Amino acid sequence: MDYKIKEKTSPDAALIAVTAFIILFGLFALNQATLWAGPSFLLRQIIWIAVSIVVMFVVALNLKMAFVFSYSYVFYLFAVVFLFFPLIPGLGAGQANRWVDFRFFRAQPSDIAKLGLIFALARYLSERYTFYDALKRSYLNWKNQKKDKFYKMPAVTRRKPDDPLLIFEAFLITLVPFIIVMAEPDLGTSVVYIFIFLAMLYFSGVGLTKISFILSPFVSILLAILFVINSYSLLIGAVIAIFLALLIAVFVISKVKLTAILAVLAINAVMMISAPLVWNGVLKEYQRKRVMTFIDPNADPTGAGWHILQSKMAVGSGRIWGEGILHLEKRELSFLPEQHTDFIFPVIAKKSGFVGSVFLLSLYLLFLMRMVTLAYKTKSQSHHLVIIGICSLFAFQITVNIGMTLGSLPIVGIPLPFISYGGSSMLMSFFLIGILLNLTSSN
């Protein structure tokens, strides 16, 4: 993999412009969501934005990406070790010990792990040189040099993008942070690692057929869990049967070997059988409540279902044009929980209506499309995959945050990028944009 950078161009103006529009829209939304608290939230957010912009340009103009790529595996290992820091007495902070408290500031190790995973996968999938090949090569070198000190190793051969061993090892790289974050427990954040893995796998050259095989066990266990909790059991049973039939049909059409068919079906069967264990033993009580609330929020309207019901009420009250910002009482939005952080989108829908919501979604769509365009313009596959990884991370956060406020997805603690209040989230988002600008300005 060629890390040499011959020349640099100016950072992409279009991406910066779209990000600026999203930021301005977010400040408007935060102002509406925090009138009850005065200007303090808005001022702190502006300060964090200013600091984050400085960090973005420092990263975009000065970070040596060749150095980062050459030590990407070391960075990944550090990020994995850092995931254990919240478990150390005195360092863990937050309700579920997901943060590390360094007294002067707080850091969320899972954010560092996302970036570490992106760089590790980008290097691995672009080099296409498995760890098994490396160990085998080292062993052969040691064995033959004992016989002949002038022995010269043959040239390294790269595997195909859809090589089963390559995909398996890439999955193992992803599985490590997934399991650790899942055990914290932080189900919402852990899923993003799988999403990043699948997106980068597809853009590295793996076909949709093989990706569907990889994704099928997760679909199987999800459907089996819905069946276990006795929610529309007959309907879910029918869906499971249709899903397995479609999976077999894909096998037949794609002319997959019989051994591969049996292996995938066996894994799916194991995942379905283990659904009761996962539901009763792996998922925590609050996670089970969130799933049940997602299925039927009216079952506990004043308890677990309160967030989603109030959120949907706020979204619906905005109608086409919204209620506007005039004559707003300070406690008007007090019924909406976490209105300035995870549930800020209902505030946008309530005040600017369907039109304002579509405008924000259009900005996000332009934002993501610009990143994909820049990914295809890069001359380095490793740069291409890092940009795709960053794009998939933003796409996941946007989709999950808005989806949960509309009741389309279970509630998880994922902020809306550049919109939700929070210094660490804002800093991380701008840091990622800085990396992206750095990569796209390198030819």
N, C-alpha and C positions, 0 to 999 in steps of 0.2 A: 504494500500500500504506500502510495506516494504522499508524504506529508509536506513536501516542499511547496512553499508559497512564493510565486514569482512576482506578483504585483497585487496591489490593492486598489479597489474603487471605493467611492463614497458609499456610506450605508444607504440602504433602500429607502427612498423618500416616501413611496406609496405605503409601505408597511408602517412607517412612523406616523404618517398622516392618519391612517385608519385607527391606529392605537390611540392617537391624540383625541379623536372624536369619541371613542369609547370612554376614555378617561373623563372628558367633559360631561358626557351623558351620565357617567357614574357619580360625579360630583353633584349634579342636579338631583339624582335619585337619593343620594345620601343626605342632602340638605332637607329633602321632604321627609325622609325617614327619621331624622333626629331633631326635628324642631322642638320636641319636648325637652331636649337636653341643652338647648342653646347652641352656640357656634363651636363648642369645644371639639366635638367629633369631626366636624368639617375641617377645622384648622389643623387638627392632628393628621387627618388624612392628606391634606395638601402638603404638609411637611414631609410625610412619608413618600409622597409622589415625587417631591423635589429631590429627596435623598436617593430614591430609586432611579430617577432619570440620570443622575450623576453616575451611579453604579453601572447603569446600562451602557453609557458611552465609554466609561473606563474599560468595561469588558469588551465592547465592540471594537475599540481602537487599539487596545494594548495587550489583551490576553493572547498568549502564544498558543494557538490551537495545535501546532505540531507537538508541543510539549504535553498538552493535555491528552492527545490521542496516544502518544507513546507510553503514557502512564495511566491509560484508561482502566486497565485491570486493577492496578494498585488503588485508584480512586474508588472503584467498585467495591473492593475488599474493605477499604476504610469506611465507606457508606454502610456496608453490612454490619461491621463492628459497631458503628455509631448507632445503629438501630437498637442495640442492647443498652445504651446509655440511660434511657428513661427508667430502666429497672434498677439502676444503682441508687441506693438510699441517699437522699439529699439532693439528687440531680433531677429526678422525675417530677414533672409538674403537669397540671391539668387534671380533669376528672378521671381520665383513664391512663394517666402517665404516658401521654403521647408526646410530650414536650420535654426538652432539657433546659433546666434553669441554670444559667451561668451568672446569676445575680445581676449583671449589667444588661443582659438581653436573654430572650428565649429563642430556642431553635427547635424546629420539628424535624427529627431525623428522617422521617418518611419522605420529606421533600428532597433531602440530599440523596436519598436512595433512588428516587425517580431519575435524577440527573445521572447518577452513577450507572444505573441500569441502561439508560439511553446510550451513553458513551461506550459501555462494555459491549452491548449488542451491536452497535454500529461498527466497532472494530472487528468483532467476531464474524458478523455476517458479510462484511466487505472483504476480509482476508480469506474467509472460507477454509480455514485451517484448524481442524478439530484438536482438542486437547489430547484425544486418543492418539492422533497422528504425531503430535509433539512428543508424547511419552514413548511411543514406539520408535520414533526417529532417534531420540536420546539414547534409548536402550541399544539400538543397532550401532550407533556411533561408539558407545562405550564398549560393546562387545567386539566390534571389528578393529578398534584401535589397539586393543590388547594383542591382537594378532599382527596388525600392520600399523605402525605409527604414522605412516604416510597415507592411510586410508582417507578417501575423500567421499563425503556423503553426496548422494544424488540430489538433483534439484527438487525443491518443494513442489508438490502437486496440489492444486486447489480443488476442492470438491465442488460439485454442482450445487446451485442454490437450494434445490429441493432434496438434497441428500438426507436420508432419514437420520443418520448419526448427527449431522450438522444441526438439524432441527431439534433433535432430542437434547443435545448439549445446550443449545440456546434456551430451550425450555427449562433446563436445570438452572441456568443462570438466572432466569426470571423467578423460578420457584423459591429460591432462597429468601429474597426480601418479601415475597408474597406470604410465605408461611410465618415469618417473624412478625410482620405487621398484622396478619390475621390473628395471631396469638395475643396481641396487645390488650384488648381486641379492637381492631379498626377495620371492619369489613369493607366499608366504602372505599377507603384508600387502598386496600389490598387488591381490589379488583382492577384498579388503574394499571397495575403492573402487567396483568394479563392483556389488557387492551393495548398497551404500548407494544408488547411482544408481538401480538397478532398483526398490528399495523406495520411494524418494521419488517416482519416476516414477509408480508404480502409485497411490500415495495422493494424487498431484496430479490424478488423473483420467484417466490413460492406461489403456486397456483391456488385458486379458491377451493378446489377439491380437497387438497391436503389440509388447508386451513379449516375447512368444515369438519374434517376428521378430528383435528385438534380441539375444535370448539365443542364438538358433540358431547363429550363427557360432562362438560359444565352445564349444557342444556339438559342433559339427562338427569343430573342430580337436582337441578332447579325444578323440573317437572315432577320428579319423584317426591321432593319436599312438599310441593303443593298438594300432591296426592295424599301424603302422610297426615297433613294437618286437617284432612277431611273438609276441604273447601272445594266444592264442585267436583267431587271425586270422580263421578261418571264422566264429566266433560274432560277432566285432566287425563283420565285413563284413555279416552279416545284420542286426545292430543298426543299422548305418549306412543300409542299404536301407530298413528299417522307419521310421527317423527321417525320412528324406527323403520317404517316402510320407505320413507323418503331417503333415509340413510342407506338402506340396502339398494335402492334404485340408483343412487349416486355411485355406489360401489360397482354395480353392473355396467352403468354407462361409461364410467372411467376406466373399466377393465383392470381393476386392481387385483393383485395376486390374492389367492385364497388365504394365505397365512396372514396377510395384512388385514383382510376382512374379518377373520376370526379374532385377531388381536384387538381391533377397534371395538367390535361387538362385545368382547369379553370385558374390556375396560368400561364400556357403557353399562353393562350389566352389574359390574361391581359398584359403580357409582350409584346406580338406582337402589341396589340392595343396602348400601351404606347410608341412604337418606335418613332413616330413623335415628341412626347414631349421630349423624351430623346435626340434625334438628334438636335432639335432646341432650347431646353431650358436648358438641363443639360450639354451637351458637349460644351466646349468653342470653339471659332473660330479657334484657332490653332490646336485643337484636330480634328475638322472636316476637316481641311486642310490635316492633317496627314493621315486620313482615305482615303480621295479622292486621295491623292498622292500615297498611297499604291495600290489603284485600278488602277490608270493610272498616273504614274510618268511623262509621256511625255506630259501631259496636261499643265504643267508649268515647263519646263526643266531648266529654269534659276532662278526659285524661289523655291517653295515648293518641287519640284521634284529634285532639284540639288543634295542633299545629296545622295539619293538612286541611282541616275544615275551614279554619280562619283564613288560610292562604287562598283556597279556592274561592272563598267569599270575597276577598279583596280583589282577586283577579277578575271575577265576574262583575263586580260593581263598577269597574272602569268602562265597560261597554266599548263603543267604537272610538270615541274621541277622548275619553277619560274625564275625570272630575275637575281637572285643572288645578292650578296652584294658588288661586285667589281665595281669600277668606278661609284659609286653612286654620283650624283650631289646633292648638299644640298637642292635645291628647287624642286627635282624631284617629291615629293609627295605633293607639296603645293596645288594641285588641289583638294585634298581629305579633306573635312571638319572634324574637331575633330578626326584627324588621330591618336592621342596619347591616346585618352580616349575611347569614345563609338564606334568609327570606327577604332579600331586598327586591327581587324580581316582582313579587306581588305589589310592592309599593309603586314600581314603574308602571305596571299594568293598571293599577287603580288611578294613578294621577294622569297618565298619558294615554290610557286606553289601548285598544287593539292596534291603532295606528302607531303609537309610540313603541309598543312591544315589537311590532314587525320591523320598525326602523332599527331598533337595537339588534334584533336577530339578523337583519341585513348587514349591519356593520360587522357582526361576528362572522357571518358567512364570507364577506369580503376579506376579513382578517385571515381566516383559515385558507381561503382560496389563494390568497397572495403567498402564503407560506408554501403551499403545494407547488405553485408556479416557480417560486425561488428554488425549491428542492430540485425541480427538473432542469433548472438552468445551471446548477453546479456541475463542475467537471469531475469531482471526486465522489465516488460512491459512498465513502464514509461520511462526507459532509451531507450528502443527499439523505442518508439514513438518520443522521442526527436531527436534521430539520424535520423529517417525517415523525420522528419520536417526539419532538417538542410540539409539533402540530397535533398529534394524536392526544397528547396530554391536555392541551388546551381544549380540544374537541370533547374529550371525556368530561372535563370539569364543567364546561358550558352545558352539555346535554344533560348530565346528571343533576346539576343544580336547578335548571329550569324544569326538568322533568319531575323532580320531587315536589316543587312548589305547585305544579299543576295536578299532582296526584297520579302521574303516569309512572313514577318510580318510587321505591321506598325512600324514606327520609334518611339521609346520611350527612355528615358534617363536612360538606365540600363547598367552598365559597365560589362566587361568581367572579371570574377573572376581571381585574381592573375596576370592578364595580363594588363588591362587598368591602365593608370596612375592615381594616386589619393591616398592620405594618408588615408582618412577615409574609403574608400572601402577596401583597403589592411588591415587596422587594424581590421575591422569588420570580414573580411574573416578568418583571423588568429585567432580571438577571437572565432569564431564558431568552428574552427578546435580544438582549445584548449578545448572547452566544450566536443567535441566528443571524444578526447583522454582521457579526465578525466573519461567520462562515460564508455568507453570500457576497461579502465584499472582497473575498479572496478568490483569485482566478488561478 
